[in-house]
């Protein structure tokens, strides 16, 4: 379990997982075109890290701007936000994380898990069975980006 999921309440993790399963089921029931469309949606989905980083940068710039133009006390905002961002980087948790997760924003690992399930259903990994039997060099060649 990734740090984000480990630091999210179980009930919320369960709701996010159920949402993922429902989206996966819809794509599988819709056939190959629906799978392709869902994969395109996943390419555009923002993960927890991106949301936290974007929000942190926006708040830090806002605090700096207000601190320079309105009142120096606003300079505390970038300091607090930077502390939260550092805490998240080191511990996988920060005070805004539960809020972001409450909006059902998933971790990169959760998004990738769904992506791999869709690709497996589509048959993208069929060559891996042959490559696995042939050995590590072939397996690396088949999975090379």
C-alpha positions, 0 to 999 in steps of 0.5 A: 500500500502506498503512503497516500492510501496508508494515510487515508481513512479506510472508508474513504479508500474503500469508496475510491476503490469502489468508484474505480471498480465501477469505472473499470466495469463500465469500460469492460462492458462497453467493449474495446472502444470504451476501454480506449476512451477510459485509458484516454481519460486516465491519461488526463486524470490528476493524481494526489501529488499533482493536486497538492503541488499545484495547490501548494504553489498557488498558495505560496505565490498568493502569500508572497504576492500579498506579503509584498503588496498588502501586509507582511503577515501574509508571508506566513502562508508560504511558510506554512504551505512549504512545511505541509509540502515537506511533511507530505514528501517525507511522511506521505501525509499532510493536513490537506491530504484528507480534503483532497482524498475526500474529493476522490482524487486518487494516487498515481499508483491507484490510477496506474492499477486501473490502467494496467487492468484495462490494458490486460483486459484489452490483451496488451500484455499477451506478448509478456507470457512469451517473453517471460519464458524466453528470459530477462533480455526478451522481457526487457525488450518487450516492455521497453518504452 
